[in-house]
């Protein structure tokens, strides 16, 4: 009885396809009940996509029930509109190659199987509703209810029956085109084995990171001869650096380069603490004024930890960069002179001016300044690399993790401070060839070295450079792919998963090419997405 009723309703819907269009909407391109009338959101060749089309798809997916912030953060409106555009492009290609789908066919699937097709844009997360969306139009007794189906189309989706069927025809044509494109995908035996290896080749390491920034408190003993030799060896690199930073050295307003000593006494300091800080600053000012090395005083006594290790050097500053009282002293002090003690919200400062510049900085002077920075960066990197190589050598010899950890702890105490950059012995969890075992840094180079360690060995031949850091490690566990476990059943499941992924990649690429061609043909025009208010 239920099947007969479904069949009757199917015939009725198919008949309505033409009647509804002709009597209510004036032809096949008219809009249904959607807001916006003839306003369209996108035009794809000769076909328009209206607000009504968008709202119907949005309703099928039930996205409107999610919190507005979730809809925005997941880019759901964009994914729906992209899905409509992709569907239209695919359906157009399907018709070109001779695919045909009738409205009675799609309505039969809708009535008999309770299925609506929905396309979302390329890159939509797989957990979102897309593809075949199940719907149910049965009453409490489980019998098919024609009125529920009609209300869903006309009220829930705000579409006429004809518009709904026409949209589903495009969805089915798009699905057939996806299947055609995907049918060209083959997965070779080598690809299956490689994928199995990626999933079943695991390792676990203990490692130490050495960051150049950790050694920034140390100052290289730079002589003019050493800097000149470095410049000669790095001429092309220095020229490229200058071209990148040329804007920093041309058409400049007045800038002053200085060193300073800070004795902290912030807003929370008591009157007694401020008085004590001022006395300390005044004593240091007198020592500097008498000719004592300012850089040495700053390195030893300044509370500005960022600049103290550079002898208090704060670089070139424009007026307005520092507090007003600091600026007044900075821009009124002559080159080589020592300022009086200056109070700012940070405490008490003593300043000496190193240089003043304005307008265009001579190229040689600019390059010299850049060379100093690059030379220091190279020195710090070499310092990190040397520490990594030395630690690796002792680790390879002793094979004692505890001894390495103790050596690193002792070195940290000698260094004088603990931080997130302090080299320490860490351990990863088990990881595969596509994982990121070391947090915070890109690890492909490390993975290559770890999985290339010959069987029976545990250490790399040399420290591994990852970005600006150097990493050493000991392999503490390695699970290699088992050829015997690579049974036919495993091969079959691996092939199935790989083929599914590869098909999706192929179809996505094909859609992107269709979009690119439509853009080149100037046949793709996209208007602004509807807002939440438009959809409410």
C-alpha positions in Angstrom: 0.0 0.0 0.0 2.8 2.4 0.9 4.7 1.7 -2.3 1.5 2.3 -4.3 1.0 5.6 -2.5 4.7 6.6 -3.2 4.2 5.8 -6.9 1.0 7.9 -7.0 2.8 10.8 -5.4 5.8 10.5 -7.8 3.4 10.7 -10.8 1.7 13.7 -9.2 5.1 15.5 -8.7 6.2 14.9 -12.2 3.0 16.3 -13.6 3.4 19.3 -11.3 6.8 20.0 -12.8 5.4 21.7 -15.8 2.1 22.9 -14.2 3.7 24.7 -11.3 6.2 26.4 -13.6 3.6 27.5 -16.2 0.9 28.7 -13.9 2.8 30.1 -10.9 6.3 31.0 -12.0 6.1 31.8 -15.7 8.6 29.3 -17.1 11.6 27.3 -16.2 13.9 30.1 -15.0 11.4 31.7 -12.5 12.1 31.8 -8.8 10.2 30.0 -6.1 9.3 31.3 -2.7 12.8 32.6 -1.9 13.5 36.1 -0.8 15.3 38.2 -3.3 13.2 37.7 -6.5 15.4 37.7 -9.5 18.5 38.8 -7.6 21.3 36.3 -8.2 24.4 35.4 -6.2 26.4 34.0 -9.0 26.3 33.5 -12.8 28.0 30.5 -14.4 28.0 30.8 -18.2 24.3 31.1 -19.0 22.9 29.9 -15.7 22.2 32.0 -12.7 22.2 30.9 -9.0 19.8 32.8 -6.9 19.4 33.5 -3.2 16.6 31.0 -3.3 19.0 28.3 -4.7 21.5 29.2 -1.9 18.9 29.2 0.9 17.5 25.8 -0.3 20.9 24.2 -0.2 21.7 25.8 3.2 18.4 24.4 4.5 19.1 20.9 3.2 22.4 20.9 5.1 20.6 22.4 8.2 23.5 24.8 8.6 21.1 27.6 9.8 20.6 25.7 13.1 24.2 26.1 14.0 25.4 29.2 16.1 26.2 32.1 13.9 29.8 32.2 15.0 30.2 28.5 14.0 28.7 29.2 10.6 31.2 32.0 10.1 34.3 30.3 11.5 33.6 27.1 9.3 32.9 29.3 6.2 29.6 27.5 5.7 28.0 30.1 3.5 31.0 30.1 1.2 31.1 26.3 1.0 27.5 26.2 0.1 27.8 28.9 -2.7 31.0 27.2 -4.0 29.1 23.9 -4.0 26.3 25.4 -6.2 28.9 26.8 -8.6 30.8 23.5 -8.7 27.6 21.6 -9.3 26.6 23.9 -12.2 30.0 23.6 -13.8 30.0 19.8 -13.5 26.5 19.5 -14.8 27.4 21.6 -17.8 30.3 19.3 -18.6 28.1 16.2 -18.1 25.6 17.5 -20.7 28.5 18.1 -23.1 29.6 14.4 -22.9 26.1 13.2 -23.3 24.8 12.4 -19.9 21.0 12.8 -19.4 18.9 12.7 -16.2 15.2 13.2 -16.2 13.2 15.0 -13.5 11.1 11.9 -13.0 14.2 9.9 -12.3 15.4 12.3 -9.6 12.0 12.6 -8.0 11.7 8.8 -7.9 14.9 8.7 -5.8 13.5 11.5 -3.6 10.2 9.7 -3.1 11.3 6.1 -2.9 14.7 6.3 -1.3 14.3 9.5 0.7 17.5 11.0 -0.8 18.5 14.5 -1.7 21.9 15.2 -3.3 23.9 18.2 -2.0 27.2 19.6 -3.3 29.6 21.6 -1.1 32.7 23.4 -2.3 36.1 21.8 -2.7 37.8 21.6 0.6 34.7 21.2 2.7 35.4 19.1 5.8 34.3 15.5 5.4 32.1 15.6 8.5 29.8 18.2 7.0 26.6 16.9 5.3 27.1 16.5 1.6 26.5 14.0 -1.1 23.4 11.8 -0.4 21.4 13.5 2.4 18.6 11.2 3.8 15.2 12.7 4.5 12.0 11.0 5.8 8.4 11.8 5.0 6.6 9.1 7.0 3.8 9.5 9.5 3.6 7.9 12.9 2.6 4.6 11.4 5.6 4.6 9.1 3.5 5.3 6.0 4.7 7.8 3.3 3.1 11.2 3.7 2.7 13.3 0.6 1.8 16.4 2.5 5.0 16.3 4.6 7.1 16.0 1.4 5.3 18.9 -0.3 5.6 21.1 2.8 9.3 20.3 3.0 9.9 21.4 -0.5 7.7 24.4 -0.6 8.0 25.7 3.0 11.2 24.1 4.3 13.3 24.8 1.2 11.1 27.6 -0.2 11.2 26.0 -3.6 8.5 25.1 -6.1 8.4 21.4 -7.0 9.8 22.2 -10.4 12.7 24.2 -9.1 13.6 21.5 -6.6 13.5 18.9 -9.4 15.6 21.0 -11.7 18.2 21.6 -9.0 18.4 17.8 -8.3 18.8 17.1 -12.0 22.0 19.3 -11.9 23.1 17.5 -8.7 22.7 14.1 -10.3 24.5 15.2 -13.5 27.3 16.6 -11.3 27.5 13.3 -9.4 27.8 11.4 -12.7 30.6 13.7 -13.9 32.4 13.2 -10.6 32.2 9.4 -11.1 33.4 9.7 -14.7 36.5 11.8 -13.7 37.1 9.5 -10.7 36.9 6.4 -12.9 40.2 7.3 -14.5 42.1 6.9 -11.2 44.2 3.8 -10.8 46.3 2.9 -7.8 49.5 0.9 -8.5 51.0 -1.9 -6.3 53.9 0.4 -5.5 51.5 3.1 -4.3 49.7 0.6 -2.1 53.0 -0.5 -0.5 54.2 3.0 -0.1 51.0 4.0 1.7 51.3 0.9 3.9 54.8 1.9 4.8 53.8 5.4 5.7 51.1 4.1 8.0 53.2 1.4 9.6 56.7 2.7 9.7 57.0 4.3 13.2 59.7 5.7 15.4 60.4 7.2 18.8 63.3 9.4 19.7 64.9 11.4 22.5 66.1 14.7 21.2 67.7 18.1 22.1 67.1 21.4 20.4 69.7 24.1 20.1 68.4 27.6 19.2 70.7 30.4 18.2 68.5 32.8 20.2 69.4 30.9 23.4 73.0 32.2 23.0 72.0 35.8 22.3 73.4 37.0 25.6 76.9 36.1 24.4 78.7 38.7 22.4 81.0 37.7 19.5 84.4 39.3 19.6 84.0 41.1 16.3 87.1 42.9 14.9 86.9 45.1 11.8 89.2 42.6 10.1 86.9 39.7 10.8 83.8 41.8 9.7 85.6 42.8 6.5 86.5 39.2 5.7 82.9 38.2 6.3 81.6 40.9 4.0 84.0 39.8 1.3 82.7 36.2 1.6 79.1 37.2 1.7 78.9 40.0 -0.9 75.9 38.7 -2.8 74.0 37.9 0.3 74.7 41.4 1.7 73.6 43.0 -1.5 70.3 41.0 -1.5 69.8 42.0 2.2 70.3 45.6 1.3 67.8 45.5 -1.6 65.2 43.9 0.7 65.7 46.6 3.4 66.5 49.6 1.2 63.4 51.4 2.5 65.0 51.5 6.0 67.8 53.6 4.7 66.3 56.2 2.3 64.4 59.4 2.8 64.6 59.1 6.6 63.5 61.6 9.2 66.0 62.3 11.9 67.1 59.2 13.8 69.5 58.8 16.7 71.4 55.6 17.6 72.2 55.3 21.3 73.1 53.1 24.2 71.3 53.3 27.5 71.4 51.9 31.0 68.1 51.3 32.8 67.6 51.0 36.5 64.1 49.8 36.9 61.6 51.6 39.1 58.2 51.2 37.5 54.8 52.5 38.5 54.5 49.9 41.3 57.7 51.0 43.0 57.6 52.7 46.3 59.2 56.1 47.0 62.1 54.4 48.7 62.6 52.1 45.8 62.6 54.9 43.3 65.0 56.9 45.4 67.4 53.9 45.5 67.1 53.3 41.8 67.8 57.0 41.1 70.9 56.9 43.3 72.2 53.8 41.4 71.6 55.5 38.0 73.3 58.7 39.1 76.4 56.7 40.3 76.5 54.9 36.9 76.1 58.2 35.1 79.1 59.7 36.9 81.3 56.6 36.1 80.3 56.9 32.4 80.9 60.6 32.4 84.4 60.1 33.7 85.2 57.8 30.7 84.4 54.3 32.0 83.3 52.0 29.1 79.6 52.6 28.7 78.9 49.3 26.9 80.6 47.5 29.8 78.6 49.3 32.4 75.3 48.6 30.5 76.2 44.9 30.1 76.9 44.5 33.8 74.3 46.9 35.4 71.4 47.6 33.1 68.0 46.1 34.0 67.0 46.1 30.3 67.7 42.4 29.6 67.0 42.8 25.9 69.7 45.4 25.2 72.1 44.7 28.1 73.8 41.9 26.2 74.5 44.3 23.4 76.1 46.9 25.6 72.8 48.8 25.9 72.6 49.4 22.2 69.0 50.3 21.3 69.7 51.0 17.6 68.4 54.0 15.6 65.2 55.5 16.9 62.8 58.1 15.5 61.3 60.8 17.7 58.1 59.5 19.3 59.3 55.9 19.7 60.3 56.3 23.3 58.6 58.1 26.3 58.7 61.9 25.9 61.4 62.5 28.6 63.6 59.9 27.0 63.1 61.4 23.6 64.0 64.9 24.9 67.3 63.7 26.3 68.0 61.5 23.3 67.6 64.2 20.7 69.3 66.9 22.6 72.5 64.9 23.5 75.5 65.3 21.1 77.3 62.4 19.6 79.7 60.9 22.2 78.1 62.8 25.1 76.5 61.3 28.2 73.1 62.5 29.3 72.0 63.3 32.8 69.8 60.7 34.5 66.3 60.6 32.8 63.2 59.3 34.5 60.5 57.4 32.5 57.6 55.2 33.5 60.1 52.3 33.4 62.6 53.7 35.8 65.8 55.8 35.5 68.0 55.9 32.3 71.5 57.0 31.4 72.0 57.6 27.6 74.9 58.0 25.3 74.5 58.9 21.7 76.5 56.9 19.1 75.3 58.4 15.8 72.7 60.7 14.1 71.4 60.2 10.6 68.8 61.8 8.4 67.7 61.6 4.7 69.5 58.9 2.7 72.0 56.7 4.4 75.1 56.0 2.3 75.0 52.5 0.8 78.3 51.5 2.4 77.2 52.6 5.8 73.8 50.8 5.4 75.5 47.6 4.3 78.0 47.8 7.2 75.1 48.0 9.6 73.3 45.1 8.0 76.6 43.1 7.9 76.9 43.6 11.7 73.5 42.0 12.2 74.0 39.2 9.8 77.5 38.5 11.1 76.0 38.2 14.6 73.2 35.9 13.4 75.8 33.7 11.7 77.9 33.6 14.9 74.9 32.7 17.0 73.9 29.9 14.5 77.5 28.6 14.5 77.4 28.7 18.3 74.2 26.6 18.4 75.6 24.2 15.7 78.9 23.7 17.6 77.0 23.0 20.9 74.8 20.5 19.1 77.7 18.7 17.4 79.7 18.6 20.7 76.7 17.1 22.6 75.9 14.6 19.8 79.6 13.4 19.8 79.6 12.8 23.6 76.1 11.2 23.4 77.3 8.8 20.6 80.3 7.8 22.7 78.5 7.3 26.1 75.0 6.3 24.8 74.0 7.5 28.3 70.8 9.6 28.2 71.2 10.6 31.9 74.7 11.8 31.4 73.6 14.0 28.5 70.7 15.4 30.5 73.1 16.2 33.4 75.6 17.9 31.1 72.9 20.0 29.6 71.6 21.0 33.1 75.1 22.0 34.2 75.6 24.1 31.0 72.3 25.8 31.7 73.4 26.8 35.2 76.6 28.2 33.8 74.6 30.1 31.2 72.8 31.8 34.0 69.2 31.6 33.1 66.5 29.1 32.3 64.0 29.6 29.4 61.9 27.7 26.9 65.0 27.9 24.6 67.3 26.1 27.1 68.6 22.9 25.5 67.2 19.9 27.4 66.6 16.2 26.7 63.1 15.6 25.5 61.2 12.5 24.3 58.6 12.1 21.6 55.6 9.8 21.4 55.6 7.2 18.7 55.3 8.9 15.3 55.0 8.1 11.6 56.4 9.5 8.4 53.6 12.1 8.1 53.6 13.2 11.8 55.2 16.2 13.5 57.0 14.8 16.5 58.7 18.0 17.7 56.2 20.7 18.6 56.7 24.2 17.3 58.9 23.6 14.4 58.6 22.2 10.9 59.9 18.6 10.9 60.0 17.1 7.4 63.9 17.3 7.3 64.0 15.6 10.7 61.6 12.8 9.6 63.8 12.1 6.6 66.9 11.7 8.8 65.1 9.6 11.5 63.7 7.1 9.0 66.9 6.9 7.1 68.9 5.8 10.2 70.3 2.3 9.2 69.0 -0.7 11.1 71.2 -1.3 14.2 72.2 2.4 14.5 70.5 5.0 16.7 72.1 8.4 16.0 72.3 10.8 13.0 75.6 11.4 11.4 75.4 15.1 12.2 73.0 17.6 13.8 69.9 18.3 11.7 69.1 21.9 10.8 65.4 22.7 11.3 64.7 26.4 10.4 67.0 28.4 12.6 67.5 25.6 15.1 69.8 22.5 15.3 68.4 19.2 16.6 70.2 16.0 17.6 68.5 12.7 18.6 68.8 9.1 19.6 66.4 6.6 18.1 64.9 4.7 21.0 62.3 2.6 19.2 61.6 1.7 15.5 58.7 -0.3 14.2 59.4 -1.2 10.6 56.7 -2.4 8.1 56.2 -6.1 8.2 56.1 -7.7 4.8 54.4 -10.8 6.2 51.6 -8.7 7.7 51.0 -7.1 4.3 48.3 -9.7 3.5 45.8 -9.6 0.7 43.2 -8.3 3.0 45.5 -5.5 4.2 46.4 -4.7 0.6 42.7 -4.6 -0.3 41.7 -2.2 2.5 44.8 0.0 1.9 44.0 0.1 -1.8 40.4 1.1 -1.1 41.3 3.9 1.3 44.1 5.2 -1.0 41.9 5.0 -4.1 39.1 7.0 -2.3 41.6 9.7 -1.4 43.1 9.8 -4.8 39.7 10.0 -6.5 38.8 12.9 -4.3 42.0 14.7 -5.1 41.5 14.1 -8.8 37.9 15.3 -8.8 38.8 18.4 -6.7 41.6 19.3 -9.2 39.2 18.8 -12.1 36.7 21.2 -10.5 39.4 23.8 -9.9 40.3 23.5 -13.6 36.7 24.1 -14.6 36.6 27.2 -12.3 39.8 28.5 -13.8 38.5 28.0 -17.3 35.2 29.7 -16.5 37.2 32.6 -15.0 39.3 32.8 -18.1 36.2 32.8 -20.2 34.8 35.6 -18.1 31.8 33.4 -17.5 31.9 33.2 -13.7 30.6 36.1 -11.8 30.1 35.9 -8.0 28.2 38.5 -5.9 28.4 39.0 -2.2 27.2 36.2 0.0 23.9 36.6 1.9 24.3 37.8 5.4 22.7 36.1 8.4 19.9 38.7 8.3 19.3 37.8 4.6 18.9 34.1 5.6 16.7 34.7 8.6 
